[in-house]
Amino acid sequence: MMCTAMSIDEVLSDPLIRQVMQADRVSLSDMQALLQDVARKQREAQKPRQYN
């Protein structure tokens, strides 16, 4: 079985994730902001560092 990462839209529309968010009282907008922030930080961490 191949494991692939879910997109932010897929995560936010997944019924099980939505139930957990509801149980934890996490809003859709807060979860979206969190996931976008993590994605941005991962992209930045993957950039090659430039040393002067």
N, C-alpha and C positions, 0 to 999 in steps of 0.2 A: 504494500500500500504506500502510495506517495503522499507525503505531507506538504501542503502548500500554505503559505501565509494568506490570511484573509485581508482584504482591503478594508479601509475604515468604513466604507459604506456597507460592506458585508457584515462587519462586526456590529454596526449600529442597527442593522435590520434583522439580526439573528434572534429568533424568539427566546432561546434559552438565555442569551446574554441580556436581553431586554427584561426578562423575569428577574434575573439577579440584580440588575440595575434598579428595578422597582423595589425589590426587597431591601436593598441598601440605600434607597432614597437618593439615587444618583440621577441627575437630569440628563436628558439627551444632549443638551448643549454643553454641559460640563464634561461628559464622556468624550464628546467630539473634540473639544478643546484639548483635553488630556492626550488623546490619541494623536492629534495633529502635532502637539508639542513634542511628544516622544519620537514621532517620525522625523521631525525636523532635526532633533538632536542626534538621531541615528545617522541621518544624511551628513551632518556636519562632522561627526566622528569618523566617517568613512573617507572624508576628503584627505588627500595627502597633506602632511604638514610641510610648510615652507620654513626653512631655517635661514637666517641671514648671517 
